[in-house]
Amino acid sequence: LNKGLGIVGRAVATRSTLPITQNILLSAEESRLKLSATNLEMATTCWIGAKVEQEGTITIPARLLIDFVNSLPNDLIEITLPANSHTLELKSGRFQAHINGIAAEDFPPIPQVSDGLITNIEVDALREGIAQVVFVAATEESRPVLTGINIEFDGSDLNLAAADGFRLAVHKMTLGSPVSEKSTVIIPARTLNELNRLLADQEEPVEITINQQKSQVLFRLKDAELVSQLIQGSFPNYSQVIPQSYTTRAVVDINEFLRVSKMSSIFARDASGIV
């Protein structure tokens, strides 16, 4: 349960005009407990094994639930929602808590993304690709398209690009299954940062689905799903700024180059970090 709450907790809204988005949706169904959270831009759902005696659903304040469960010893936890009640009861050993929640009917529906572009990619390749470009994405909202990663699906190729007006990073990789039509979307950098965190324990290929309207993307993992709104707009034509020829070319050892760069940056702290 603690691990599951850690997965969905990052999607909980921190500031919102809709208070229920600061809650986590708990749904007991069949032999699993489903946890869902959304900030209306990104939503995460995960499933954990559970012995379900009766199905039910409720939303509970995320911070309160996460902090309480995190403080419990590593033991079984019993979760009970009395009939016609919005108060969740949690018991584990000699510890127990009663937490007031809000009816699940008031929780924003998690978007369902099923039709459109569907493909998959190996976890290691995707994690490397994200790490190679996501740090370049802009953090200021003045140009929204630059706060995202430009993703181009072309046959068996997947091309990632990010820029902030000063830097540009491009990474190319191979899809597990080719797409029939070329397609380009812009995924928020914070979504890919969160995806990279979820992939740490993933071994199976990740399924990627882009809806037909190119407004949402779904990443399906073994026991979790991440769905996000896409950024609308046109990403700059970055291929035009990449030099096609050069007069000087240097090949350096990566570790040595990083070492001397870090050493030089010590003396650049008072000069805007310029080396």
Backbone as CSV, one residue per row, in Angstrom:
resi,resn,N_x,N_y,N_z,CA_x,CA_y,CA_z,C_x,C_y,C_z
1,LEU,0.831,-1.204,0.000,0.000,0.000,0.000,0.866,1.253,0.000
2,ASN,1.933,1.215,0.809,2.823,2.377,0.878,3.463,2.653,-0.480
3,LYS,3.870,1.589,-1.172,4.468,1.754,-2.499,3.447,2.300,-3.490
4,GLY,2.230,1.789,-3.438,1.186,2.263,-4.341,0.858,3.723,-4.127
5,LEU,0.790,4.142,-2.865,0.529,5.551,-2.570,1.670,6.425,-3.063
6,GLY,2.896,5.886,-2.998,4.039,6.641,-3.514,3.973,6.829,-5.019
7,ILE,3.391,5.846,-5.721,3.266,5.935,-7.175,2.276,7.020,-7.580
8,VAL,1.108,7.032,-6.956,0.068,7.979,-7.371,0.177,9.329,-6.672
9,GLY,0.921,9.377,-5.573,0.968,10.603,-4.777,1.498,11.810,-5.513
10,ARG,2.391,11.585,-6.484,2.985,12.711,-7.211,1.996,13.366,-8.167
11,ALA,0.893,12.689,-8.461,-0.113,13.261,-9.366,-1.178,14.049,-8.616
12,VAL,-1.119,14.037,-7.295,-2.101,14.775,-6.498,-1.879,16.273,-6.674
13,ALA,-2.956,17.018,-6.818,-2.853,18.473,-6.971,-2.368,19.097,-5.670
14,THR,-1.422,20.035,-5.778,-0.941,20.738,-4.589,-1.720,22.017,-4.352
15,ARG,-2.073,22.692,-5.436,-2.942,23.867,-5.346,-4.022,23.715,-6.394
16,SER,-5.254,23.840,-5.963,-6.347,23.644,-6.916,-7.614,24.310,-6.408
17,THR,-8.409,24.782,-7.352,-9.720,25.334,-7.000,-10.732,24.212,-6.805
18,LEU,-10.290,22.964,-7.084,-11.139,21.790,-6.902,-10.521,20.937,-5.791
19,PRO,-10.943,21.122,-4.549,-10.297,20.467,-3.401,-10.188,18.950,-3.512
20,ILE,-11.141,18.303,-4.176,-11.117,16.843,-4.228,-9.907,16.313,-4.995
21,THR,-9.273,17.138,-5.828,-8.072,16.694,-6.540,-6.870,16.591,-5.605
22,GLN,-7.037,16.996,-4.349,-6.001,16.787,-3.342,-6.226,15.468,-2.605
23,ASN,-7.195,14.696,-3.087,-7.507,13.377,-2.529,-7.013,12.276,-3.450
24,ILE,-6.936,11.074,-2.893,-6.639,9.867,-3.664,-7.901,9.012,-3.702
25,LEU,-8.228,8.514,-4.881,-9.403,7.660,-5.060,-9.016,6.209,-4.792
26,LEU,-9.678,5.575,-3.835,-9.463,4.168,-3.518,-10.665,3.372,-3.991
27,SER,-10.408,2.315,-4.768,-11.494,1.474,-5.281,-11.128,0.012,-5.055
28,ALA,-11.906,-0.676,-4.227,-11.704,-2.106,-4.001,-12.528,-2.861,-5.031
29,GLU,-11.842,-3.629,-5.876,-12.536,-4.348,-6.949,-11.872,-5.693,-7.174
30,GLU,-12.686,-6.740,-7.209,-12.214,-8.112,-7.392,-11.141,-8.424,-6.347
31,SER,-9.922,-8.723,-6.752,-8.874,-9.061,-5.778,-7.772,-8.009,-5.758
32,ARG,-8.140,-6.769,-6.105,-7.132,-5.704,-6.132,-7.697,-4.411,-5.559
33,LEU,-6.790,-3.570,-5.107,-7.144,-2.227,-4.665,-6.567,-1.256,-5.681
34,LYS,-7.436,-0.453,-6.279,-6.997,0.524,-7.279,-6.853,1.888,-6.626
35,LEU,-5.707,2.529,-6.869,-5.434,3.869,-6.361,-5.312,4.818,-7.544
36,SER,-5.974,5.962,-7.475,-5.927,6.937,-8.569,-5.777,8.339,-8.007
37,ALA,-5.040,9.175,-8.747,-4.878,10.580,-8.373,-4.736,11.405,-9.638
38,THR,-5.173,12.663,-9.576,-5.071,13.544,-10.743,-4.947,14.993,-10.314
39,ASN,-4.204,15.755,-11.110,-4.158,17.211,-10.927,-4.826,17.911,-12.110
40,LEU,-5.612,17.145,-12.868,-6.362,17.577,-14.049,-5.484,17.742,-15.286
41,GLU,-4.168,17.743,-15.138,-3.255,17.740,-16.279,-2.641,16.358,-16.464
42,MET,-2.430,15.675,-15.359,-1.826,14.348,-15.366,-2.551,13.482,-14.346
43,ALA,-2.744,12.212,-14.663,-3.406,11.289,-13.745,-2.627,9.983,-13.704
44,THR,-2.508,9.423,-12.503,-1.804,8.163,-12.321,-2.721,7.171,-11.627
45,THR,-2.704,5.945,-12.107,-3.481,4.866,-11.505,-2.574,3.666,-11.307
46,CYS,-2.704,3.001,-10.168,-1.951,1.765,-9.962,-2.830,0.757,-9.238
47,TRP,-2.469,-0.502,-9.362,-3.219,-1.592,-8.748,-2.296,-2.375,-7.828
48,ILE,-2.797,-2.711,-6.642,-2.029,-3.530,-5.709,-2.893,-4.706,-5.269
49,GLY,-2.252,-5.815,-4.951,-2.987,-6.996,-4.522,-3.680,-6.773,-3.189
50,ALA,-4.877,-7.317,-3.044,-5.627,-7.166,-1.800,-6.660,-8.285,-1.690
51,LYS,-7.028,-8.614,-0.459,-8.121,-9.549,-0.218,-9.383,-8.718,-0.038
52,VAL,-10.214,-8.683,-1.063,-11.401,-7.828,-1.057,-12.615,-8.640,-0.618
53,GLU,-13.198,-8.265,0.500,-14.402,-8.933,0.992,-15.666,-8.278,0.447
54,GLN,-15.597,-6.979,0.196,-16.740,-6.276,-0.390,-16.224,-5.073,-1.168
55,GLU,-16.721,-4.899,-2.383,-16.261,-3.798,-3.220,-16.788,-2.466,-2.700
56,GLY,-15.998,-1.426,-2.926,-16.392,-0.092,-2.485,-15.403,0.931,-2.990
57,THR,-15.755,2.206,-2.874,-14.875,3.265,-3.366,-15.081,4.533,-2.554
58,ILE,-13.996,5.290,-2.361,-14.018,6.515,-1.564,-12.779,7.338,-1.921
59,THR,-12.822,8.638,-1.709,-11.621,9.462,-1.877,-11.191,9.967,-0.506
60,ILE,-9.866,9.951,-0.280,-9.294,10.296,1.021,-8.202,11.346,0.832
61,PRO,-8.097,12.341,1.730,-7.020,13.332,1.629,-5.658,12.658,1.492
62,ALA,-4.947,12.988,0.426,-3.711,12.293,0.082,-2.636,12.433,1.148
63,ARG,-2.366,13.657,1.573,-1.267,13.877,2.502,-1.478,13.124,3.802
64,LEU,-2.704,13.154,4.310,-3.026,12.474,5.563,-2.863,10.964,5.427
65,LEU,-3.393,10.413,4.337,-3.323,8.970,4.119,-1.886,8.510,3.920
66,ILE,-1.138,9.226,3.094,0.246,8.840,2.809,1.098,8.897,4.068
67,ASP,0.977,9.967,4.833,1.799,10.117,6.039,1.464,9.052,7.074
68,PHE,0.179,8.726,7.234,-0.196,7.712,8.222,0.318,6.338,7.816
69,VAL,0.072,5.941,6.573,0.508,4.616,6.117,2.027,4.510,6.152
70,ASN,2.711,5.600,5.819,4.171,5.596,5.821,4.742,5.416,7.226
71,SER,3.981,5.811,8.244,4.460,5.707,9.624,4.194,4.340,10.242
72,LEU,3.413,3.496,9.561,3.075,2.181,10.096,4.220,1.189,9.912
73,PRO,4.319,0.181,10.790,5.307,-0.886,10.577,4.932,-1.708,9.350
74,ASN,5.874,-2.468,8.843,5.644,-3.273,7.641,4.796,-4.492,7.998
75,ASP,3.492,-4.296,8.020,2.563,-5.348,8.415,1.286,-5.205,7.586
76,LEU,0.413,-6.192,7.696,-0.862,-6.121,6.985,-1.697,-4.964,7.513
77,ILE,-2.462,-4.349,6.631,-3.334,-3.249,7.020,-4.760,-3.574,6.585
78,GLU,-5.689,-3.384,7.498,-7.102,-3.642,7.223,-7.805,-2.321,6.948
79,ILE,-8.487,-2.253,5.813,-9.177,-1.025,5.402,-10.673,-1.308,5.343
80,THR,-11.440,-0.495,6.048,-12.886,-0.706,6.115,-13.625,0.599,5.848
81,LEU,-14.647,0.519,5.008,-15.534,1.657,4.764,-16.948,1.224,5.143
82,PRO,-17.441,1.652,6.308,-18.788,1.253,6.735,-19.848,1.699,5.728
83,ALA,-20.944,0.978,5.694,-22.038,1.306,4.776,-22.573,2.706,5.054
84,ASN,-22.868,3.424,3.972,-23.426,4.783,4.054,-22.543,5.736,4.859
85,SER,-21.229,5.508,4.778,-20.290,6.360,5.511,-19.191,6.846,4.580
86,HIS,-18.631,8.013,4.889,-17.491,8.548,4.152,-16.248,8.586,5.032
87,THR,-16.261,7.804,6.107,-15.120,7.737,7.020,-14.411,6.402,6.848
88,LEU,-13.168,6.447,6.427,-12.383,5.239,6.188,-11.685,4.823,7.482
89,GLU,-11.768,3.534,7.791,-11.117,2.997,8.985,-9.902,2.178,8.560
90,LEU,-8.759,2.464,9.173,-7.528,1.740,8.872,-6.974,1.148,10.157
91,LYS,-6.635,-0.148,10.116,-6.081,-0.832,11.283,-4.860,-1.640,10.856
92,SER,-3.811,-1.550,11.655,-2.606,-2.336,11.416,-1.956,-2.607,12.766
93,GLY,-2.026,-3.858,13.214,-1.497,-4.176,14.533,-2.254,-3.419,15.612
94,ARG,-1.514,-2.685,16.430,-2.157,-1.914,17.504,-2.441,-0.472,17.095
95,PHE,-2.260,-0.174,15.802,-2.504,1.189,15.309,-3.812,1.237,14.520
96,GLN,-4.537,2.327,14.670,-5.751,2.508,13.888,-6.018,3.994,13.680
97,ALA,-6.766,4.291,12.620,-7.099,5.682,12.307,-8.444,5.723,11.611
98,HIS,-9.137,6.844,11.776,-10.387,7.113,11.071,-10.193,8.412,10.287
99,ILE,-10.341,8.332,8.967,-10.092,9.495,8.111,-11.350,9.819,7.319
100,ASN,-11.800,11.049,7.430,-12.983,11.484,6.684,-12.634,11.706,5.214
101,GLY,-13.471,11.202,4.336,-13.243,11.342,2.906,-14.395,12.044,2.209
102,ILE,-14.355,12.007,0.891,-15.395,12.596,0.047,-15.879,11.512,-0.910
103,ALA,-17.155,11.541,-1.224,-17.741,10.526,-2.109,-16.985,10.435,-3.429
104,ALA,-16.792,9.210,-3.897,-16.044,8.982,-5.132,-16.734,9.586,-6.345
105,GLU,-18.044,9.766,-6.271,-18.785,10.322,-7.406,-18.343,11.741,-7.740
106,ASP,-17.748,12.433,-6.774,-17.310,13.810,-7.003,-15.902,13.892,-7.581
107,PHE,-15.213,12.734,-7.673,-13.835,12.728,-8.168,-13.825,12.866,-9.687
108,PRO,-12.938,13.721,-10.240,-12.888,13.882,-11.706,-12.599,12.548,-12.393
109,PRO,-13.304,12.213,-13.452,-13.053,10.945,-14.140,-11.651,10.904,-14.742
110,ILE,-10.991,9.760,-14.605,-9.674,9.574,-15.208,-9.872,9.343,-16.707
111,PRO,-9.214,10.116,-17.576,-9.406,9.964,-19.026,-9.091,8.551,-19.502
112,GLN,-9.906,8.053,-20.409,-9.691,6.751,-21.022,-9.136,6.958,-22.430
113,VAL,-7.924,6.503,-22.659,-7.269,6.655,-23.960,-7.115,5.263,-24.565
114,SER,-7.852,4.991,-25.627,-7.820,3.644,-26.203,-7.595,3.642,-27.708
115,ASP,-8.183,4.596,-28.430,-8.070,4.616,-29.889,-7.013,5.622,-30.328
116,GLY,-6.367,5.318,-31.444,-5.365,6.224,-31.984,-4.062,5.504,-32.254
117,LEU,-2.965,6.203,-32.090,-1.644,5.619,-32.296,-1.287,4.753,-31.099
118,ILE,-0.920,3.501,-31.352,-0.533,2.578,-30.282,0.782,1.916,-30.659
119,THR,1.748,1.946,-29.754,3.040,1.313,-29.982,3.631,0.935,-28.635
120,ASN,4.850,0.424,-28.630,5.524,0.110,-27.374,7.022,0.275,-27.543
121,ILE,7.721,0.328,-26.426,9.163,0.529,-26.458,9.784,-0.103,-25.224
122,GLU,11.030,-0.553,-25.346,11.732,-1.153,-24.217,11.987,-0.115,-23.127
123,VAL,11.918,-0.562,-21.885,12.054,0.344,-20.744,13.406,1.048,-20.730
124,ASP,14.489,0.289,-20.890,15.828,0.885,-20.799,16.034,1.958,-21.858
125,ALA,15.556,1.700,-23.066,15.703,2.677,-24.146,14.919,3.944,-23.841
126,LEU,13.699,3.787,-23.324,12.871,4.953,-23.021,13.464,5.765,-21.881
127,ARG,13.942,5.096,-20.845,14.531,5.810,-19.704,15.761,6.604,-20.141
128,GLU,16.592,5.981,-20.981,17.781,6.684,-21.463,17.385,7.887,-22.307
129,GLY,16.400,7.712,-23.180,15.968,8.809,-24.037,15.439,9.983,-23.244
130,ILE,14.611,9.699,-22.242,14.072,10.773,-21.405,15.198,11.503,-20.685
131,ALA,16.122,10.742,-20.108,17.226,11.354,-19.359,18.106,12.225,-20.248
132,GLN,18.210,11.878,-21.528,19.087,12.606,-22.434,18.533,13.969,-22.836
133,VAL,17.207,14.159,-22.742,16.632,15.407,-23.260,15.825,16.217,-22.254
134,VAL,15.229,15.574,-21.242,14.228,16.260,-20.421,14.800,17.435,-19.638
135,PHE,16.069,17.383,-19.278,16.668,18.461,-18.485,16.794,19.763,-19.273
136,VAL,16.681,19.686,-20.594,16.833,20.871,-21.440,15.528,21.664,-21.534
137,ALA,14.404,21.018,-21.286,13.104,21.688,-21.439,13.016,22.938,-20.571
138,ALA,12.357,23.956,-21.096,12.217,25.227,-20.378,11.335,25.055,-19.145
139,THR,11.616,25.840,-18.119,10.803,25.819,-16.900,9.853,27.008,-16.843
140,GLU,10.133,28.049,-17.618,9.244,29.208,-17.662,8.089,28.940,-18.623
141,GLU,6.922,29.472,-18.296,5.712,29.207,-19.068,5.474,30.215,-20.190
142,SER,6.442,31.114,-20.442,6.230,32.146,-21.459,6.043,31.535,-22.847
143,ARG,6.716,30.412,-23.116,6.521,29.675,-24.369,6.168,28.235,-24.007
144,PRO,4.878,27.942,-23.853,4.446,26.628,-23.359,5.030,25.441,-24.115
145,VAL,5.198,25.563,-25.437,5.688,24.407,-26.202,7.091,24.002,-25.774
146,LEU,7.869,24.958,-25.254,9.237,24.645,-24.844,9.294,23.995,-23.468
147,THR,8.161,23.950,-22.756,8.130,23.242,-21.476,7.857,21.755,-21.685
148,GLY,7.729,21.355,-22.934,7.463,19.962,-23.252,8.567,19.352,-24.092
149,ILE,8.429,18.064,-24.337,9.362,17.315,-25.181,8.652,16.989,-26.490
150,ASN,9.261,17.358,-27.602,8.696,17.057,-28.914,8.959,15.581,-29.229
151,ILE,7.887,14.828,-29.438,7.984,13.388,-29.684,7.504,13.102,-31.098
152,GLU,8.384,12.526,-31.902,8.040,12.217,-33.292,8.066,10.707,-33.512
153,PHE,6.914,10.162,-33.895,6.805,8.743,-34.243,6.893,8.633,-35.762
154,ASP,7.853,7.870,-36.245,8.063,7.752,-37.691,8.492,6.327,-38.012
155,GLY,7.531,5.493,-38.415,7.853,4.097,-38.693,8.313,3.396,-37.427
156,SER,9.562,2.914,-37.445,10.138,2.263,-36.265,10.962,3.224,-35.423
157,ASP,11.011,4.485,-35.831,11.843,5.466,-35.122,11.022,6.303,-34.152
158,LEU,11.637,6.616,-33.025,11.054,7.537,-32.049,12.100,8.604,-31.771
159,ASN,11.776,9.848,-32.109,12.717,10.953,-31.951,12.231,11.903,-30.862
160,LEU,13.106,12.204,-29.911,12.800,13.117,-28.818,13.643,14.371,-28.963
161,ALA,13.038,15.527,-28.728,13.779,16.791,-28.803,13.255,17.748,-27.745
162,ALA,14.177,18.501,-27.141,13.805,19.511,-26.146,14.709,20.715,-26.328
163,ALA,14.175,21.902,-26.020,14.941,23.141,-26.159,14.385,24.172,-25.190
164,ASP,15.237,25.105,-24.781,14.773,26.182,-23.902,15.145,27.560,-24.429
165,GLY,15.552,27.635,-25.686,15.971,28.911,-26.264,17.472,29.107,-26.234
166,PHE,18.165,28.330,-25.387,19.622,28.407,-25.294,20.266,27.057,-25.599
167,ARG,19.565,25.988,-25.216,20.101,24.641,-25.402,19.138,23.811,-26.247
168,LEU,19.682,22.787,-26.868,18.890,21.861,-27.670,19.440,20.459,-27.469
169,ALA,18.553,19.506,-27.202,18.954,18.107,-27.070,18.037,17.251,-27.933
170,VAL,18.632,16.340,-28.681,17.878,15.451,-29.565,18.347,14.024,-29.319
171,HIS,17.406,13.104,-29.222,17.758,11.698,-29.006,16.858,10.828,-29.875
172,LYS,17.454,9.836,-30.525,16.705,8.936,-31.397,16.782,7.514,-30.858
173,MET,15.651,6.796,-30.962,15.610,5.410,-30.504,14.672,4.609,-31.396
174,THR,14.577,3.304,-31.115,13.778,2.409,-31.951,12.563,1.905,-31.187
175,LEU,11.402,1.956,-31.827,10.167,1.467,-31.224,10.115,-0.056,-31.262
176,GLY,9.367,-0.631,-30.320,9.190,-2.073,-30.317,8.268,-2.529,-31.427
177,SER,7.300,-1.694,-31.784,6.404,-1.987,-32.907,6.235,-0.711,-33.718
178,PRO,6.418,-0.774,-35.045,6.348,0.433,-35.877,4.939,1.006,-35.950
179,VAL,4.853,2.293,-36.253,3.556,2.950,-36.433,3.291,3.085,-37.929
180,SER,2.025,3.064,-38.294,1.661,3.104,-39.715,1.728,4.511,-40.288
181,GLU,1.512,5.526,-39.437,1.535,6.907,-39.902,2.464,7.747,-39.033
182,LYS,3.161,8.664,-39.670,4.033,9.576,-38.940,3.187,10.517,-38.090
183,SER,3.612,10.726,-36.842,2.835,11.567,-35.932,3.780,12.286,-34.977
184,THR,3.436,13.531,-34.640,4.257,14.331,-33.730,3.378,14.961,-32.661
185,VAL,3.812,14.845,-31.405,3.088,15.446,-30.279,4.104,16.072,-29.333
186,ILE,3.600,16.909,-28.417,4.457,17.531,-27.405,3.955,17.094,-26.032
187,ILE,4.802,16.370,-25.301,4.449,15.859,-23.976,5.110,16.731,-22.913
188,PRO,4.371,17.180,-21.892,4.974,18.002,-20.837,6.187,17.321,-20.214
189,ALA,7.236,18.095,-19.970,8.452,17.539,-19.381,8.178,16.933,-18.014
190,ARG,7.296,17.565,-17.228,7.007,17.022,-15.896,6.328,15.661,-15.993
191,THR,5.573,15.419,-17.070,4.970,14.099,-17.263,6.039,13.051,-17.499
192,LEU,7.022,13.371,-18.345,8.084,12.409,-18.633,9.001,12.218,-17.437
193,ASN,9.190,13.250,-16.633,9.955,13.085,-15.392,9.258,12.097,-14.469
194,GLU,7.948,12.228,-14.357,7.183,11.316,-13.513,7.195,9.910,-14.090
195,LEU,7.075,9.782,-15.416,7.132,8.474,-16.060,8.469,7.802,-15.787
196,ASN,9.550,8.558,-15.888,10.876,7.992,-15.649,10.991,7.445,-14.233
197,ARG,10.355,8.109,-13.286,10.365,7.634,-11.903,9.603,6.314,-11.781
198,LEU,8.465,6.208,-12.463,7.664,4.991,-12.404,8.359,3.817,-13.086
199,LEU,9.207,4.101,-14.063,9.866,3.038,-14.825,10.998,2.369,-14.065
200,ALA,11.361,2.897,-12.905,12.499,2.363,-12.156,12.319,0.881,-11.825
201,ASP,11.087,0.445,-11.566,10.819,-0.951,-11.202,10.161,-1.732,-12.334
202,GLN,10.150,-1.168,-13.526,9.476,-1.795,-14.664,10.479,-2.571,-15.505
203,GLU,10.083,-3.765,-15.963,10.932,-4.568,-16.836,10.285,-4.803,-18.195
204,GLU,8.961,-4.939,-18.207,8.258,-5.191,-19.463,8.206,-3.923,-20.311
205,PRO,8.099,-4.066,-21.642,7.980,-2.895,-22.522,6.806,-2.011,-22.117
206,VAL,6.930,-0.726,-22.383,5.899,0.252,-22.050,5.009,0.469,-23.269
207,GLU,3.707,0.375,-23.080,2.772,0.632,-24.177,2.423,2.116,-24.200
208,ILE,2.493,2.724,-25.373,2.201,4.150,-25.540,0.991,4.300,-26.452
209,THR,0.011,5.085,-26.015,-1.183,5.340,-26.820,-1.423,6.842,-26.907
210,ILE,-1.574,7.347,-28.125,-1.936,8.747,-28.368,-3.346,8.749,-28.946
211,ASN,-4.267,9.493,-28.351,-5.633,9.480,-28.875,-5.709,10.169,-30.240
212,GLN,-6.791,9.944,-30.947,-6.931,10.444,-32.314,-6.902,11.964,-32.383
213,GLN,-7.354,12.634,-31.334,-7.370,14.101,-31.324,-6.005,14.697,-30.977
214,LYS,-5.048,13.829,-30.631,-3.711,14.259,-30.205,-3.791,15.249,-29.034
215,SER,-4.666,14.918,-28.101,-4.824,15.769,-26.920,-4.388,15.070,-25.641
216,GLN,-4.250,13.724,-25.701,-3.878,12.965,-24.514,-2.947,11.819,-24.883
217,VAL,-2.086,11.452,-23.919,-1.186,10.315,-24.095,-1.340,9.395,-22.895
218,LEU,-1.271,8.099,-23.145,-1.358,7.096,-22.086,-0.114,6.225,-22.122
219,PHE,0.524,6.064,-20.961,1.632,5.130,-20.801,1.137,3.998,-19.908
220,ARG,1.133,2.780,-20.444,0.636,1.633,-19.682,1.808,0.762,-19.241
221,LEU,1.957,0.612,-17.917,2.985,-0.222,-17.335,2.342,-1.505,-16.819
222,LYS,3.122,-2.337,-16.150,2.599,-3.622,-15.685,1.444,-3.433,-14.706
223,ASP,1.640,-2.632,-13.670,0.610,-2.440,-12.649,0.252,-0.975,-12.461
224,ALA,0.512,-0.165,-13.464,0.222,1.267,-13.335,-0.035,1.877,-14.704
225,GLU,-0.746,2.988,-14.697,-0.998,3.759,-15.915,-0.800,5.234,-15.623
226,LEU,-0.232,5.926,-16.586,-0.047,7.371,-16.487,-0.661,8.005,-17.727
227,VAL,-1.628,8.895,-17.529,-2.261,9.590,-18.647,-2.050,11.082,-18.463
228,SER,-1.774,11.774,-19.560,-1.446,13.199,-19.472,-2.047,13.964,-20.640
229,GLN,-2.374,15.222,-20.380,-2.750,16.127,-21.456,-1.503,16.439,-22.285
230,LEU,-1.682,16.646,-23.579,-0.579,17.042,-24.450,-0.575,18.554,-24.615
231,ILE,0.595,19.108,-24.900,0.720,20.546,-25.126,0.378,20.843,-26.580
232,GLN,-0.525,21.771,-26.779,-0.937,22.136,-28.133,-0.042,23.262,-28.655
233,GLY,0.325,23.174,-29.917,1.184,24.181,-30.524,2.203,23.536,-31.439
234,SER,3.049,24.360,-32.034,4.075,23.879,-32.960,5.450,24.043,-32.334
235,PHE,6.184,22.951,-32.269,7.542,22.991,-31.743,8.460,23.592,-32.805
236,PRO,9.465,24.379,-32.398,10.384,24.972,-33.387,11.045,23.908,-34.261
237,ASN,11.327,24.263,-35.503,12.009,23.357,-36.425,13.483,23.292,-36.038
238,TYR,13.780,22.413,-35.090,15.131,22.371,-34.508,16.188,21.873,-35.489
239,SER,15.784,21.131,-36.508,16.774,20.606,-37.455,17.504,21.725,-38.193
240,GLN,16.869,22.896,-38.292,17.490,24.020,-38.999,18.652,24.636,-38.224
241,VAL,18.663,24.450,-36.905,19.725,25.073,-36.105,20.882,24.119,-35.839
242,ILE,20.758,22.876,-36.266,21.857,21.922,-36.091,22.807,22.057,-37.274
243,PRO,24.066,22.426,-37.044,25.023,22.610,-38.144,25.185,21.331,-38.968
244,GLN,25.192,21.485,-40.263,25.375,20.348,-41.160,26.845,20.114,-41.499
245,SER,27.676,21.096,-41.199,29.118,20.954,-41.438,29.863,21.707,-40.350
246,TYR,31.150,21.472,-40.221,31.950,22.115,-39.185,33.403,22.191,-39.645
247,THR,34.130,23.119,-39.051,35.556,23.274,-39.374,36.440,22.608,-38.331
248,THR,35.890,22.418,-37.129,36.666,21.798,-36.051,35.833,20.719,-35.375
249,ARG,36.457,19.591,-35.107,35.771,18.488,-34.440,36.701,17.898,-33.389
250,ALA,36.157,17.691,-32.192,36.961,17.141,-31.100,36.269,15.920,-30.517
251,VAL,37.041,14.917,-30.192,36.533,13.719,-29.530,37.194,13.644,-28.162
252,VAL,36.367,13.660,-27.099,36.917,13.694,-25.741,36.372,12.536,-24.924
253,ASP,37.100,12.190,-23.879,36.650,11.183,-22.931,35.556,11.794,-22.048
254,ILE,34.397,11.135,-21.970,33.252,11.717,-21.268,33.552,11.974,-19.802
255,ASN,34.085,10.970,-19.109,34.330,11.121,-17.672,35.343,12.219,-17.386
256,GLU,36.386,12.291,-18.196,37.400,13.327,-17.990,36.826,14.709,-18.283
257,PHE,35.997,14.791,-19.329,35.385,16.075,-19.680,34.450,16.556,-18.570
258,LEU,33.671,15.636,-17.999,32.785,15.999,-16.896,33.581,16.456,-15.680
259,ARG,34.688,15.774,-15.413,35.491,16.108,-14.235,36.055,17.514,-14.331
260,VAL,36.645,17.857,-15.474,37.241,19.189,-15.605,36.160,20.268,-15.716
261,SER,34.983,19.907,-16.250,33.885,20.874,-16.315,33.401,21.228,-14.913
262,LYS,33.257,20.212,-14.059,32.841,20.460,-12.681,33.889,21.273,-11.932
263,MET,35.154,20.986,-12.204,36.225,21.728,-11.553,36.194,23.193,-11.980
264,SER,36.002,23.434,-13.274,35.962,24.809,-13.780,34.758,25.568,-13.241
265,SER,33.635,24.861,-13.059,32.416,25.532,-12.601,32.552,26.084,-11.192
266,ILE,33.511,25.577,-10.422,33.749,26.108,-9.073,34.079,27.590,-9.140
267,PHE,34.841,27.986,-10.161,35.276,29.373,-10.296,34.284,30.211,-11.106
268,ALA,33.195,29.581,-11.550,32.212,30.298,-12.369,30.950,30.647,-11.587
269,ARG,30.950,30.376,-10.292,29.750,30.614,-9.489,29.365,32.085,-9.443
270,ASP,30.349,32.960,-9.500,30.070,34.396,-9.446,29.959,35.016,-10.832
271,ALA,29.953,34.168,-11.859,29.870,34.672,-13.232,28.734,33.986,-13.980
272,SER,27.598,33.865,-13.309,26.396,33.254,-13.897,26.612,31.807,-14.317
273,GLY,27.615,31.170,-13.747,27.857,29.772,-14.048,28.419,29.512,-15.424
274,ILE,28.939,30.549,-16.075,29.456,30.397,-17.438,30.890,29.881,-17.394
275,VAL,31.152,28.808,-18.120,32.499,28.239,-18.218,32.996,28.465,-19.639
